[in-house]
């Protein structure tokens, strides 16, 4: 067992994120785990999982669909029914009882779905009728993506209202704030990119038009939540879900500048530090806090925060395997190894059974 490593890094110090006070700058990234119950309702197992990780400065929940149309994968939770609100209340209550803070990530997958997953058996929706490459997991196994249908201009106000209603449901469920998911090739990201958006109406063409949906969703969410309790997630160069843009640097600099109009708590950016994208430009442009996400470890997280390249660091797989990750980071380990074969397997195995330090004789 390694000795406790004392550090004065700001990573471990209390901090304010928007209008929320956090115990540290260590954030649990949103992590799809496919463990929702019948009706895509969170349940006691989910509450236990999140409560185990409540020592994070902030938990950002797994992506949560705002409407049945927005679901992409089996057993992912929703925030559009009374049963789902009640299920999430159990989660937020458990996190708060353990001293944690938790935001809900608002999600619509757009074209990254399949009729076998959608409740009405219909086609997924997207800005344009462009089929993504690859396959998607369904209850019936892997299936090729289908060609989505393009959203009609007249449908978009109802979509924006779905986001507003989901934000209100998140407040009713007891969350401390919300994050708008505009990353990783899902619906809002599909609108942002010229590789997936070939519209000729007010939501296509120029960057200002392609980012219109994100602005309208943000404005709708802000009718429910104070700006200091709202963040946005972006992923400028992540190719996940067959997403791309011909001018990502200029597009995402412009989008970040537009978001400054709202006084949001934070911008959460999925980085690829091996790319030539200048993520520091986004940090310099954005007026709120910058959460960096991108395979950070202890050393790179401390270096980024202490050099003020980021205000907060989000950890993903390390939080799956290490429920008490902040303490392990303080001590510089030891760390449980993630078991990828159980990430989406369902059930308790590989979900709430990773031991904390205290369970393996590592209590201080």
N, C-alpha and C positions, 0 to 999 in steps of 0.2 A: 504494500500500500504506500503510495507516494505521500510525502508530507504536504501539509497545507502550504500553498505558495501565497505569501502575502504580496499584494500588488496594489498600487495606487491608481491603476488605470481607471479612467472614467467609465469604461465598460461596465464596471461593477457598482458604480455610484448611483444613487437615486437621481431621477431626472423627470422633467415634465415633457409630455408629448401632447401638443395642443393644449387642451384644458384638463388633461388627465395626468395625475402624478403616479409615477411608476417606481418600483423598487430598484430597477437597474435598466441598463440599455440593451438587455438581452431579450430578444423577441422570439417567440415560437411562431414559425412560419405556418401559413395555411397548408394543411396536409390532408389530401383525400385519403380516407381509410376504408370506405365502403362497409361501414358497420351500422348503418341506420336500421331501425326495425320496420315492421309492416307499416305501409303508408309513408315511408321515408321519414319516420318519426324518431328523433333521438330518444334514448332510453337510459336505464341505470348504468349499463356498461360504458356508455359514452360519458356520462357524468363522472364515473370513476376515473376514466382515462384522462379527462381534462383536469380533474382535481389533482391527480398525481403530478401534473405539470404546472400547477398554479404558482410555483416559485419563479416562473418567467416574469420578466418585467411586464410584458404584455403577451397574451395569447391572441393570435388571430385564428379564428376558427377555420376548420375545413371549408372549402367552397360549398355554398349552400344555395340551391336553386330557388329563384324568386317565384317560379311558376312551373306547373307540370311541363309546359313546353320547353323550359330551360334545362331539363335534365339530360345528362349525357351518359351516365353510367349507372349500373344497378346499385341500390342500397346507399345512395348519397342522400343526405338530409335536405329537407326543404324548409321554407319559412313562409308558406302560403296557406296553411290550414291551422285551425285552432288546436288540433292535436299536436302539430309540429311546434307551435308556440309553447304549449304546455310541456312538451318534451325538452325543448331548449331551456325552459325555466328551471328544470331540474339540473341542467348543466351549469347555468350561470350561478345558481344558488350554491352548488358544490364548489365552484371556483372561488366565489366570494367568501365562502366559509373558510377556505384555506388561504385567504389573503390575496388572491389574485385579481387581475383585470383581464377582460376578454372582449374583443371586438368580433362581430360577425362579418364574414366575407360574403357579399352579395354577388350572385353568379347566374349567368345565362350562357349556356354553351354554344348557342347558335347552331352552326352546321356540324359540330362535333357531337353528333347523336345519331340515332337510327330509329326507324319506325318500330323495331322490336322493343325499344326502351321507352318510347313516348307513350303516354297513357292513351292517347287517341289513335295511335297507330299511324299518324300522319307523317309527312315529311318534316325533317328539321328545317329551320329557317336560317337565313343568312342575308347579308346585304345584297349578294348576287348569287345566281344559280351556278356556282362553281363547286365541283366535287373535290373534296380533299383526297390526297393520296393516302393509301394505307387502309388499315382495318381498325375496328373498334370492338371492345369487349361488350357482350350482351349476356343476358341470362341464358341464351341459347348458344353461347360460345362466341368466338371471333367471327365477325362479319365484315365484308367490305363496306366502306363508307358509301353512302348514296348521294346523289345530286340533290342538294337542298332546294327549296323554293325561295325566291327572293321576297323579302318582306315588301308589301305594298306601302307606299308613302303614308297612306291613310291608317295603316296599322301601328305606326310608330308611336303616336300619342298614348295608345293603350299599353304598349310595351314600357314606356316611361312611367306610366301609372303603376305598372306591376313592380317596378323598382321602388317607387315611393311607398306603395303598400307594404312591400317586404321590409323596407326600412322602418316603417311604423310597427310592423310585427316584431322586428328585432328589439325595438324599444320596449314593447310589451313583454318580451321574453326576458328582459333584465340585462341586456348587454350594456357595456360601457361605451360603445360606439360601433361604427360600421366601416368596412373597407369595400370600395367599389372595385370589382375585379375587371380590369381592362387589359389583361395580360394573357399570355400563353395560348394565343390562337382561338380564344373564345369570342363570344358575340361582339362585345365592344371593340376588342382588338381587331376583329374581322372588318369592322367599319373603318378603323384607323388606317389599315394597310391597303396600298394600291394593288397588292397581289390578290386580295379577296374582295375588294370593293370596286366594282365597275359601274356603279350607278351614275345616272345622269340627272338625278333630281337634287334637292337641297342637301342630301346626305352623301353625295359622291362628287368626285372630281378634285376640287381644291382641298388642301389640308384643313382649311376652316370648315368646309362642308363635311369632310370625313370625320372630323372630331365633334361635329354637332351633337351626335347622340351622346357622347360622353359628357358634354356640357349640359345637355338637357337632363340627363340622369343625375348629374351632380346637383343641379339646381333643384330637382325634385326631392332628392334625399335631404337637402338643406332646408326644406320646408318642415322636416321632422326633427332633424338633429342640428345641434350647434356646429359650426365649422370646426371647432376644436375637438370634435368627436368623430370626424370623418377623414378617411384617407383614401388614396387611389393607388392601385397597383398597376405598373407598366412593365413590359419586357421587350425592350427595343430590338434586340437581336436574337431572341430565343426562337429557333425554327420549329419548336414543338407544334404539332397539329398542322403541319404544312402551311406555315404562315411566313410571309416575307414582305418587305417593302423595298422599293428601288432607291429610296433616299431616307433611310431610317434616321440618320443624324439630324437632318433638318426637320423632319416630321416630328420627332419626339422633343426636340428643343421647342418647337412651336406649340405643341400640346402642353408641355410643362409651363410655358409662359402663359398660356390661356388659363391654366388651373390656378395661377396666382390670383386671379380675380376673386376667388372664393375664400381665401384665408384658411385653407384646409390645414388639418393637423400635420399631415405628412404625405410624402410621396414614397411609395415602396417599390423599389426597382430591382427586378431580376437581372443581375449583371452576368456578363461573360467577360471575365477579365483577360481572356486570351484573344478577344476580338479587338478590332481597331476602333470600336465605338468609344467615344469620349464621354463616359458616364459622369465625370466630374463637371462637365458642362451642365448637366441636368441639376446637379447639386448646387452649382453656382447660380443657376437661373431661378430655382424654386425658393420661395420665401419661407416655407415651413420646414419641418424636419425631414431629413433624408434617411430612410431605412434601406440599407444595402443587404442584398440577398444573393448569394452565389458561392456555395461551397466554402464558406469561411470556416476556419478552425480557430483555436484559441489565439495563436500568434497573429494571424492575419486580422482577426477581429479587433484585438487590442491595438494593433498598429493603425488600422483604419480609423478607429474612434479617437485615439490619442493624437493622430495627425489631422484630425477634423476632416477626413475624407468622407465620413459618415457620422450621423448622430446616433443611430441605433443599428444593430446587426441582427438579422433574422436567420435562425438556424432551422433546418428541416430534418434530415435523416438523423442527425445527432439527437434531436428531441424525441424522435420516435423511440430510440433505443435507450435514452437516458432521461427518465422522468424528472430527475433532480439535476438537470444539466447545468444551471447556474452554479451550484455548489461544486460540481465536477470541474467546471471551467476555472473557478477560483483555485482549486487544488491542483489544477493541471492533470486531471484524471484521477483514477482510471476510468475508462469508458466502456460501457457495454457495446458490443458490435451489433449493428442492425442486421435483421434477418429479412432480406428483401422478398423471399418467397412467401412471407406472411403479411406483407404490406396491405394487400387488398383481399386477404383470404376469408374474411368474415370470422366472427367469434372472438373469444377472449385470447386465444393463442396468438402470440406476436403482437398483442395490442396493449393489454393492461398488465402483462406478466413480466415486463422487464424490471429487474430489481433496483431499488434505490440503494444508495451507499449504506444507509442504516440497516438494510436487510442483509447485507453481506459483510457486516462487521466493520463498516467504514465510518461509523458515527464519530463526530469530533469529541 
